[in-house]
Amino acid sequence: MNMSNKAYLVLENGTVFEGKYFGAQGEVTGEIVFTTGMTGYLETLTDQSYHGQIVLQTFPLIGNYGVIPPDFESAGIAPKAYIAKYPCAAPSNFRSESSLHDYFKERGVIGLCDIDTRMLTKIIRENGVMNGKITASAPTNADRDEAKKYTVTSPIAAVSQRTVTKMGMGKKRRIALMDYGVKRGIANALLAHDCEVWTFPYNTPAAEILNMKPDGIMLSNGPGNPADPGNAVIVDILRALLQSNVPIFGICMGHQLMAVAKGYQTRKLKFGHRGGNQPVKDIRTGRVYITSQNHGYEVIADDSSFVNVNDKTCEGLDYGVSFSVQFHPEACGGPLDTGFLFDEFMKRMDAHATR
């Protein structure tokens, strides 16, 4: 793997890191976020919640089990670029089809390595998430200003599918899965619970969704700010779906958008929760679960069903028939502690069907 070509990262505050390219080479600007996962880098790379962002891995050794397409969470790489201290040049796994370097080069994805990822993580933790630009030449003030001005516009519209798809036809329950940037793991979990899954584009009218007579509605993960004006159409659809009284289960962005539809406010976290080691507490039982998360915003609530043990932010809301969580109970990749929430969704759908 040739990593001899010099590359630079300039942050919007003017800090510069010198490193090397791997994968494709070129210039790219994005919001830099870090994830603490030691494994699961393939799921991270293909999680559309990272759309518009440059992902920094805090764990230094990345890529040792190679590239395994069956483990992807979507068809394409989501981040604008990827930062790892030591990307593995010779992965060892019988399922691997290539190295990250070769895969990135083939797909035109820029990788940055051989920088002080620990220092970069500390800067983000202390100052908050910030934008940055990767470039082949020594950065100028113009590069810094370009990074500072960067914003992501309408990310959910950019990643959502354009047509309705169906899987598992003839199974016991019928689920309408709203695609805001959905991970395949969510659909797979529903299929494993004897559900047929109809996946809808983000802006499908409520009447069309209800016309297929779903037993339940699943709201997926996705990128961006839940309070973005571009999401107003989604919020209006969710208000109509909530009035139908069909059980709804929201995950990650789905949790946030349903909360907005119910009148809650949201705000940006300093550096977000990203990784497979996030502790959350079930308020009703006092039990703590380790969860997989990827989000940069929180719902402001004093009636949470789950809270983050580290910073006490909202990790779940229960509306009675419907409920939502900020973390990923399907956990790809990550722990499976909270997989029981899919069982809870089945129970609520079955209870609603007998009324």
C-alpha positions in Angstrom: 0.0 0.0 0.0 1.5 3.3 -1.1 1.1 5.9 1.6 4.0 8.1 0.6 1.9 11.0 -0.7 1.8 13.8 1.8 -1.6 15.1 2.9 -2.8 17.8 5.3 -5.8 18.4 7.4 -6.8 21.9 8.4 -9.5 22.5 11.0 -11.7 25.5 10.9 -9.9 26.9 13.9 -6.6 26.9 11.9 -5.0 23.8 13.4 -3.0 21.8 10.8 -2.1 18.1 10.8 0.4 16.6 8.4 -0.1 13.0 7.3 -0.4 10.8 4.3 -3.1 9.7 1.9 -4.5 6.2 1.6 -7.1 5.2 -0.9 -8.0 8.0 -3.3 -6.2 11.4 -3.3 -7.6 14.8 -3.6 -9.4 17.6 -1.7 -12.5 17.2 0.5 -14.3 19.3 3.1 -16.6 18.1 5.8 -17.7 18.0 9.5 -15.2 16.0 11.5 -16.7 13.5 14.0 -15.0 10.8 16.0 -16.2 7.2 16.7 -14.8 5.1 19.5 -15.5 1.7 17.9 -12.6 -0.8 18.0 -14.4 -3.0 15.4 -17.3 -2.4 13.1 -15.5 -0.1 10.8 -17.3 -1.5 7.8 -20.7 -0.8 9.3 -19.5 2.7 10.2 -18.3 3.4 6.6 -21.6 2.3 5.1 -23.9 4.0 7.7 -25.6 6.8 5.9 -26.0 8.7 9.2 -22.4 9.8 8.4 -23.4 11.6 5.2 -21.5 14.9 4.8 -19.0 14.0 7.6 -15.3 13.1 7.8 -15.1 10.2 10.2 -12.2 9.9 12.6 -11.5 6.5 14.3 -10.1 6.9 17.8 -8.9 3.3 17.8 -5.5 3.3 15.9 -5.5 -0.1 14.1 -8.3 -0.2 11.5 -8.9 -2.5 8.6 -7.3 -5.7 9.9 -10.2 -7.9 8.8 -10.5 -6.2 5.4 -13.5 -5.3 3.3 -16.5 -7.7 3.5 -19.5 -6.4 1.4 -22.1 -8.7 3.1 -21.4 -6.8 6.3 -22.2 -3.4 4.7 -25.2 -1.4 6.1 -25.9 0.2 2.7 -24.7 0.0 -0.9 -22.1 2.8 -0.7 -19.6 4.5 1.6 -21.3 7.3 3.5 -18.6 9.6 4.9 -16.9 12.2 2.7 -13.5 11.0 3.9 -12.0 8.7 6.6 -9.2 9.2 9.1 -7.3 6.3 10.7 -4.0 6.2 12.4 -2.8 2.9 11.0 -4.9 1.4 8.2 -4.0 -2.3 7.8 -2.2 -3.0 4.5 -2.6 -6.8 4.6 -5.9 -7.8 6.2 -6.4 -11.4 7.4 -9.9 -12.8 7.1 -11.2 -15.6 4.9 -14.2 -13.4 4.0 -12.2 -10.3 3.0 -12.3 -9.2 -0.6 -9.8 -6.3 -0.4 -8.0 -3.9 1.8 -9.5 -0.5 2.8 -6.8 1.2 0.7 -7.8 -0.7 -2.5 -11.5 -0.4 -1.8 -11.2 3.4 -1.2 -9.1 3.8 -4.3 -11.6 1.9 -6.4 -14.5 4.0 -5.0 -12.8 7.4 -5.1 -12.9 7.7 -1.3 -10.2 9.8 0.4 -8.4 8.3 3.4 -6.0 10.2 5.7 -3.5 8.3 7.9 -0.3 8.8 9.9 -1.6 11.8 11.9 -2.0 12.2 15.6 -5.5 11.0 15.9 -5.4 11.2 19.7 -4.6 14.9 19.6 -7.3 15.5 17.0 -9.9 13.7 19.2 -8.9 15.8 22.2 -9.4 19.0 20.2 -12.9 17.9 19.2 -13.7 16.9 22.7 -12.6 20.2 24.2 -13.8 22.6 21.5 -16.7 20.6 20.0 -17.3 19.2 16.5 -15.7 21.3 13.8 -15.3 21.3 10.1 -12.0 20.5 8.3 -10.5 20.2 4.9 -8.1 17.5 3.6 -5.7 18.8 0.9 -2.4 17.8 -0.8 -0.7 21.1 -0.4 0.1 23.1 2.7 -3.2 24.7 3.8 -3.8 28.4 3.4 -6.2 30.8 5.1 -8.5 30.2 2.2 -8.6 26.5 3.0 -9.4 27.2 6.6 -12.2 29.6 5.6 -13.7 27.0 3.2 -13.8 24.5 6.0 -15.4 27.0 8.3 -18.2 27.8 5.9 -19.1 24.1 5.1 -22.6 23.0 5.8 -24.7 19.9 4.9 -28.0 20.6 3.2 -31.0 18.2 3.0 -29.0 15.1 3.9 -32.0 12.8 4.4 -33.3 13.6 0.9 -29.8 12.8 -0.4 -29.6 9.3 1.1 -33.2 8.1 1.1 -34.3 5.6 -1.6 -36.5 6.8 -4.4 -39.0 3.9 -4.7 -40.9 1.5 -2.5 -39.2 -1.9 -1.9 -40.6 -5.0 -0.3 -39.0 -7.9 1.6 -40.2 -11.1 3.4 -43.6 -11.0 1.8 -46.2 -13.3 3.5 -44.7 -13.1 7.0 -46.9 -12.6 10.1 -46.7 -8.8 10.4 -46.4 -6.0 7.9 -44.0 -3.1 8.7 -43.7 0.2 7.0 -40.1 1.2 7.3 -39.4 4.9 6.7 -36.0 5.3 5.0 -34.1 8.4 6.4 -30.8 6.7 5.7 -31.7 3.2 7.0 -29.2 0.6 8.0 -29.7 -2.9 6.6 -29.5 -4.3 10.2 -32.9 -2.7 11.0 -34.7 -4.5 8.1 -32.8 -7.7 9.0 -34.0 -7.5 12.6 -37.6 -7.0 11.5 -37.4 -9.9 9.0 -36.0 -12.1 11.8 -39.1 -11.2 13.9 -41.5 -12.6 11.2 -42.2 -9.3 9.6 -42.6 -8.4 6.0 -40.9 -5.0 5.4 -42.1 -2.3 3.0 -39.4 0.4 2.8 -40.7 3.8 1.8 -38.9 7.0 0.7 -38.6 9.7 3.4 -41.3 11.9 1.9 -44.0 9.3 1.1 -47.4 10.8 2.1 -49.0 9.4 5.3 -52.1 8.3 3.3 -50.0 6.1 1.0 -48.2 4.5 4.0 -51.5 3.8 5.8 -53.1 2.5 2.7 -50.9 -0.6 2.8 -52.4 -1.3 6.2 -49.2 -1.7 8.3 -49.3 -3.5 11.6 -46.5 -1.1 12.7 -44.3 1.7 11.4 -40.5 1.8 11.8 -38.6 5.1 11.6 -34.9 4.6 10.7 -31.7 6.3 11.5 -30.3 9.1 9.2 -28.0 12.1 8.9 -28.2 15.7 9.8 -30.1 18.0 12.2 -33.6 16.9 13.1 -34.8 20.5 13.3 -33.5 21.3 9.8 -36.2 23.2 7.9 -35.8 20.6 5.1 -37.3 18.0 7.5 -40.6 19.8 7.9 -42.3 17.5 5.4 -41.2 14.5 7.4 -42.5 16.0 10.6 -45.9 16.7 9.0 -46.1 13.1 7.8 -45.2 11.8 11.2 -47.9 13.9 12.9 -50.5 12.3 10.6 -49.0 8.8 11.2 -49.1 9.3 15.0 -52.8 10.3 14.8 -53.5 6.9 13.1 -52.6 5.2 16.4 -50.6 2.5 14.5 -47.6 1.5 16.7 -44.5 3.3 15.7 -40.9 2.5 16.7 -38.2 5.1 16.1 -34.5 4.6 16.1 -31.8 7.3 16.2 -32.9 10.0 13.7 -36.4 8.4 13.8 -36.4 9.0 17.5 -35.6 12.6 17.1 -38.0 13.3 14.3 -40.9 11.7 16.1 -40.0 13.8 19.2 -40.1 17.0 17.0 -43.5 15.9 15.7 -44.7 15.5 19.3 -43.5 19.0 20.2 -40.1 18.4 21.8 -37.1 20.6 21.0 -33.6 19.3 20.0 -30.1 20.7 20.2 -26.6 19.8 19.0 -24.3 17.9 21.3 -20.7 19.2 21.8 -19.2 16.1 20.1 -22.0 13.6 19.9 -22.2 9.9 20.8 -20.6 7.6 18.3 -19.3 4.1 18.9 -20.3 0.7 20.4 -19.7 1.4 24.1 -22.4 4.0 25.1 -24.1 3.2 28.4 -27.8 3.9 28.8 -30.0 3.4 31.8 -33.6 2.2 31.7 -35.4 4.6 34.0 -38.2 2.1 34.9 -35.9 -0.8 36.0 -32.6 1.0 36.8 -30.7 -1.5 34.5 -27.8 -0.2 32.4 -27.2 -1.4 28.9 -24.2 -0.9 26.6 -25.3 0.4 23.3 -24.2 1.3 19.8 -24.8 4.9 18.8 -24.2 7.4 16.1 -25.7 10.9 16.5 -24.8 14.5 17.0 -28.1 15.9 18.4 -30.2 15.2 21.4 -33.9 15.5 22.3 -34.5 17.9 25.2 -36.8 16.0 27.6 -37.5 15.5 31.3 -39.6 12.4 30.8 -37.1 10.1 29.1 -37.6 6.3 29.3 -33.8 5.9 28.9 -31.0 8.3 29.7 -27.3 8.3 28.8 -25.2 7.4 31.9 -22.4 9.7 30.9 -24.1 13.0 30.3 -27.8 12.3 31.3 -29.1 13.1 27.8 -32.4 11.6 26.5 -32.0 8.1 25.1 -35.6 7.2 24.7 -39.2 8.3 24.9 -42.4 6.2 25.5 -45.7 7.5 24.1 -47.8 4.5 25.1 -48.6 2.8 21.8 -45.5 4.2 20.2 -41.9 4.6 21.5 -38.4 5.5 20.3 -34.8 5.2 21.3 -31.7 7.1 20.4 -29.4 4.1 20.3 -29.3 1.2 17.9 -30.9 -2.0 19.3 -30.0 -3.9 16.1 -26.4 -2.9 16.9 -24.5 -3.4 13.7 -21.7 -3.2 14.8 -21.9 -3.3 18.5 -23.5 -5.1 21.5 -26.9 -6.8 21.4 -28.0 -5.8 24.9 -31.1 -4.0 23.8 -32.3 -6.3 21.0 -35.3 -7.0 23.3 -36.8 -3.7 22.1 -37.8 -5.4 18.8 -39.7 -8.0 20.9 -41.4 -5.0 22.7 -42.4 -3.6 19.3 -44.0 -6.9 18.3 -45.9 -7.0 21.6 -47.3 -3.6 21.1 -48.3 -4.4 17.5 -50.0 -7.6 18.6 -51.8 -5.8 21.5 -53.0 -3.1 19.1 -54.3 -5.7 16.6 -56.5 -7.4 19.2 -58.3 -4.2 20.2 
